[in-house]
Amino acid sequence: MRALLFLLPTLMAAQTTVKYHATINDVKYVYGQAAPVAHVKPGDVIETNTLDAFGNAIRKPGDKMSMVKGDNPLTGPFYIDGAQPGDTLAIKILDLQVDGTQGVGAFAPGFGALNQTNYTPMLHAPLPEKIWFYPIDKASNTATFKALDSNFSVKIPLHPFFGCIGVAPAGGEARSSVVPAEFGGNMDAPEASAGNTLYLPVNVAGALLYMGDGHAAMGDGEIAGTAIEVPLTARVQVNVIKGRKINWPRFENDASIMAVGAYRPLDDALRIAFTELVDWIHKDYGLSNLDAYELLSKVARIHLDEMVDPNYVVVASIDKKFLPPKKK
């Protein structure tokens, strides 16, 4: 597994494929301890589907947000055999495909970066509910934005990713599927796409992996509160890195390492991401903390994934070409 961050000790077994099909009747709306939908061995590939953020309820003009059963329905949980607290779960995203011919975008009262919310109360009236539909052309790999108040339209390249992917939190907590935090969750991270590996801390036996909230494309910040919301079909491979503890989610691909910070205010999310990245560079690449800090000040990148959820999400990254060889 070329993309795996931690080479040893890693728990792996002969690869098999575990197939699962989710429906609105068996999705979950929290990350927490629940009966698993399947047991998966390290090295196995999970093939499954996910519903969109609205549970596939918004289908045509005239449909209302009141038709939605709950936000961000989750497929899972998947129990990863051998995963125990203190380990790291590695999820290599092999393939993600939009499962349908249209996506949905919307904003609703009390949600969005430019709208009054419970965190940012205002005296003005909330914005009205609005819903946009995005026809998807898989041949051209695009979705089409069509303005509601004019004849303007424009094509948007597809970049499918999980808006939600996470594990059961620590301490017996159950957290809403709207929340991003240390366990992953609703990170709305375009980094959760095919070709990348996501690392999550294991907090309970079996890790209990959930995924959902498929996005066909999304702008930085997800400022109106939604991406192009779509159901997905997914193939992911899971592995367990024994005895290696991380505190926050991480992403990796052949070119870069990326650390996640999820909190409010936004500057604290950024500090978490960079503190985690400094620690990663120190432990795996051998630079001192202060040398890593100085290097990141010169070559790091910041991605503001979203600033609309209960916690904001920042991803800090560095290209591997700027790092020394990884420690053996």
ABEGO torsion letter per residue (X at the ends): XAABABAOBBBBBBBBBBBBBBBAAABBABBBBBBBABBBBBGBBBBBBBBBAAGGABABBGBBAAABABBGBBBOBBBBBGBBBGBBBBBBBABBBBBEABBBBBBBBGBEAABBBAABBBABBBBBBBBBBBBBBAAAGBBBBBBAABABBBBBBBBBBBABBBBBBBGGBBBBAABBBAAEEBAGBAABBBGBBBBBBBABBGGGBBBEGBBABBBBGGAAGBBBBBBBBBBBBBBBBBGBBBABBBBBBAABBBBBBBBOBAAAAAAAAAAAAAAAAAAAAGBBAAAAAAAAAAABBBBBABAABABBBBBBBBBAAABBBBBX
